[in-house]
Structures are given as C-alpha cells and as structure tokens.
C-alpha cells in the first residue's frame, strides 16, 4: 500500500485526511488480504493424534500438556484430536513460538 510507510510510527490518535477513493482502495486491499489469510488457514493440513504421536515420539500426556499450555493447540475434527501440520513442523524445527 502506497501510504503504509507514511503512517508507520505515528501515534494511534493521529488524524489522517485522505480521499474516499484512497480509503476504498485501502479497504479493498485489506479485505483481500484477510480473505487470503483466512483461506490459507482453512486449507491447513491436519494430522490425527496417532500420526502426531508417531511423528514426534511423544506420549499422549505430553500432547495434552502442550495443548493446555498453548504450545501445540489441539483441534477437534470429526470427534478426533487433530493438530496442524505447520505446528508439528515448527516443533520439529525446534522453534518454541
């Protein structure tokens, strides 16, 4: 976005005057970015608990603790505990966040 860098670093209570066309363009771009992000999340590959246990070599208790702490969120899919493949890859890569 053309004006993004100009607004970066300003205080949140700064008033910006712009044209309606620029505002519409910014809203359209933001909406497209949100839809793209949402669509990417919807296409996330999910692994069932058995696959994760085998892949990580951890116990169910460890997966439960990691879920409770937020380190490895668990999602119910069709009544089964499932995990995002990207989260498993993050853990395999040693990234703690």
HELIX and SHEET records of a PDB file:
HELIX    1   1 UNK A    4  UNK A    7  1                                   4    
HELIX    2   2 UNK A   20  UNK A   42  1                                  23    
HELIX    3   3 UNK A   49  UNK A   56  1                                   8    
HELIX    4   4 UNK A   60  UNK A   69  1                                  10    
HELIX    5   5 UNK A   85  UNK A   92  1                                   8    
SHEET    1   A 3 UNK A  46  UNK A  48  0                                        
SHEET    2   A 3 UNK A  80  UNK A  84 -1                                        
SHEET    3   A 3 UNK A  75  UNK A  77 -1                                        
END                                                                             
